[in-house]
Amino acid sequence: MARGVNKAILLGNLGKDPEVRYTQSGSAVANFSLATTERRKQGEEWTDHTEWHNIVVFGKTAENCGQYLQKGSQVYLEGRIQTRKWDDKDGNTKYMTEIVAFDIQFLSRTKGQGEGGGGGGYGGGYGGGSGGPPQRPAGPARGGSPQGGPSQRDPGGFPGPDDGGFDPNDDVPF
């Protein structure tokens, strides 16, 4: 018989700066809220529906979250769903469901980077300062080799985001 699967995959924006604390043994624990938004069509109108998730991260990844993330930062994460149970000071039983993240990729500029920097924070992302489009590393555009022909990775030579054929606001889902 197969075992169960407990995996959550989220792409969203932080609702607040991460709070980093340390356990008695010195291990870092970061907590933050993450908003995921989906568009829904209701009748003739499109509306946004936002779901909030409580995220917990441990160890070096937690320290990196505290250093590089801030409210509004976009992240991709994978983790497991966990529900904690405790009694408050009045003896009432409380429950909290959260995502314990074990893999996080930082997708937006981070507070630990200066103007014009390359590379991203922990786990990837874009470099650069505040404002403006994400900075791409120097080199050929996607779909081409330095000589201008198709590369080995993209033998079809399809246009990339910098070739004028890419519209990030396109509503086509594929």
C-alpha positions as CSV (number, residue, x, y, z in Angstrom):
1,M,0.0,0.0,0.0
2,A,1.3,3.5,-0.9
3,R,2.2,6.0,1.8
4,G,0.5,9.4,1.9
5,V,2.0,12.6,0.3
6,N,2.1,15.8,2.2
7,K,3.6,18.5,-0.1
8,A,2.7,22.1,-0.6
9,I,4.0,24.2,-3.5
10,L,3.4,28.0,-3.3
11,L,4.3,31.0,-5.3
12,G,3.4,34.3,-3.7
13,N,4.4,37.5,-2.0
14,L,5.3,38.1,1.7
15,G,2.7,39.9,3.7
16,K,5.2,41.0,6.3
17,D,8.9,41.0,7.0
18,P,10.1,37.6,8.3
19,E,10.5,37.3,12.1
20,V,13.6,35.3,13.0
21,R,14.0,33.8,16.4
22,Y,16.5,31.3,17.8
23,T,15.8,28.1,19.7
24,Q,17.7,27.3,23.0
25,S,20.1,25.2,20.9
26,G,20.9,28.1,18.6
27,S,18.9,27.0,15.5
28,A,17.1,29.8,13.6
29,V,13.4,29.8,13.0
30,A,11.7,32.3,10.7
31,N,8.0,33.0,10.4
32,F,6.2,35.0,7.8
33,S,2.9,35.2,6.0
34,L,2.6,34.5,2.3
35,A,-0.2,35.7,0.0
36,T,-1.2,33.7,-3.1
37,T,-3.6,35.2,-5.5
38,E,-5.7,33.7,-8.3
39,R,-8.0,35.2,-10.8
40,R,-11.6,34.0,-11.0
41,K,-14.2,34.8,-13.5
42,Q,-17.6,35.6,-11.9
43,G,-20.1,36.3,-14.6
44,E,-18.5,38.7,-17.0
45,E,-16.0,40.1,-14.4
46,W,-12.6,38.8,-13.3
47,T,-11.9,39.1,-9.6
48,D,-8.8,38.3,-7.6
49,H,-9.0,35.9,-4.7
50,T,-6.1,36.0,-2.2
51,E,-5.3,33.2,0.2
52,W,-3.0,33.8,3.2
53,H,-0.5,31.1,4.4
54,N,1.6,30.9,7.6
55,I,5.1,29.9,6.7
56,V,7.8,28.4,9.0
57,V,11.4,27.9,8.0
58,F,14.3,26.4,10.0
59,G,18.1,26.6,10.0
60,K,20.3,28.5,7.6
61,T,17.4,29.0,5.3
62,A,15.6,30.8,8.1
63,E,18.6,33.1,8.5
64,N,18.7,33.8,4.8
65,C,15.0,34.7,4.8
66,G,15.5,37.2,7.6
67,Q,18.5,38.7,5.7
68,Y,17.2,38.9,2.2
69,L,13.3,38.9,2.3
70,Q,11.0,41.7,3.2
71,K,7.3,42.5,2.9
72,G,6.3,42.2,-0.8
73,S,9.1,39.9,-1.8
74,Q,8.1,37.2,-4.2
75,V,9.1,33.6,-3.4
76,Y,8.6,30.1,-4.6
77,L,8.6,27.5,-1.9
78,E,8.0,23.8,-1.3
79,G,7.1,22.3,2.0
80,R,4.7,20.3,4.0
81,I,1.4,21.2,5.7
82,Q,1.4,20.9,9.5
83,T,-1.2,21.7,12.2
84,R,-0.1,22.6,15.7
85,K,-2.2,22.3,18.8
86,W,-1.7,24.1,22.1
87,D,-3.6,25.5,25.0
88,D,-3.6,29.3,25.6
89,K,-3.3,31.0,29.0
90,D,-7.1,30.6,29.6
91,G,-7.0,26.9,28.9
92,N,-8.6,27.1,25.5
93,T,-7.3,24.7,22.8
94,K,-5.9,26.5,19.8
95,Y,-4.9,25.2,16.4
96,M,-2.7,26.7,13.7
97,T,-2.1,25.3,10.2
98,E,1.2,26.3,8.6
99,I,3.5,25.4,5.8
100,V,6.9,24.1,7.0
101,A,9.1,25.1,4.0
102,F,12.2,23.1,3.1
103,D,13.0,24.7,-0.2
104,I,12.7,28.4,-1.0
105,Q,13.7,30.4,-4.1
106,F,13.8,34.1,-3.8
107,L,12.3,35.5,-7.0
108,S,12.3,39.3,-6.6
109,R,15.0,41.8,-5.6
110,T,15.9,41.6,-2.0
111,K,16.8,44.1,0.7
112,G,20.4,42.7,0.9
113,Q,21.4,43.7,-2.6
114,G,22.7,47.1,-3.8
115,E,22.3,49.0,-7.1
116,G,23.2,47.1,-10.3
117,G,24.1,43.8,-8.6
118,G,23.9,40.5,-10.4
119,G,22.6,37.2,-9.2
120,G,19.9,36.7,-6.6
121,G,19.7,36.1,-2.9
122,Y,19.6,32.6,-1.5
123,G,18.2,30.2,-3.9
124,G,18.2,32.4,-7.0
125,G,16.3,35.3,-8.2
126,Y,17.1,38.6,-9.9
127,G,19.8,41.1,-8.9
128,G,19.7,44.8,-9.2
129,G,18.6,47.8,-7.2
130,S,15.2,49.1,-6.5
131,G,12.8,49.9,-9.4
132,G,13.0,49.0,-13.0
133,P,12.8,45.7,-14.7
134,P,14.8,42.7,-13.5
135,Q,18.5,42.7,-14.6
136,R,19.6,39.9,-16.8
137,P,23.2,38.7,-16.9
138,A,25.4,39.7,-19.8
139,G,25.5,37.4,-22.7
140,P,23.3,36.2,-25.6
141,A,19.6,36.5,-25.4
142,R,17.6,33.2,-25.0
143,G,17.3,31.1,-28.1
144,G,20.6,32.2,-29.6
145,S,24.3,31.6,-29.5
146,P,26.9,34.4,-29.3
147,Q,27.2,34.2,-33.1
148,G,23.4,34.8,-33.5
149,G,22.4,31.3,-34.6
150,P,20.4,28.8,-32.6
151,S,22.1,27.3,-29.6
152,Q,22.5,23.7,-28.7
153,R,20.0,24.1,-25.9
154,D,17.4,25.7,-28.1
155,P,17.8,24.2,-31.6
156,G,14.6,25.8,-32.8
157,G,15.8,29.3,-32.3
158,F,12.5,30.4,-30.8
159,P,12.3,34.0,-29.6
160,G,13.0,34.7,-26.0
161,P,11.7,37.5,-23.7
162,D,14.1,40.1,-25.1
163,D,13.4,39.3,-28.7
164,G,10.2,41.3,-28.9
165,G,7.9,38.3,-29.1
166,F,7.2,38.1,-25.3
167,D,4.4,39.9,-23.6
168,P,4.4,39.4,-19.7
169,N,0.9,40.8,-19.6
170,D,-0.5,38.2,-22.0
171,D,-3.5,36.3,-20.5
172,V,-2.9,33.1,-22.4
173,P,-2.3,30.4,-19.8
174,F,0.3,28.5,-21.9
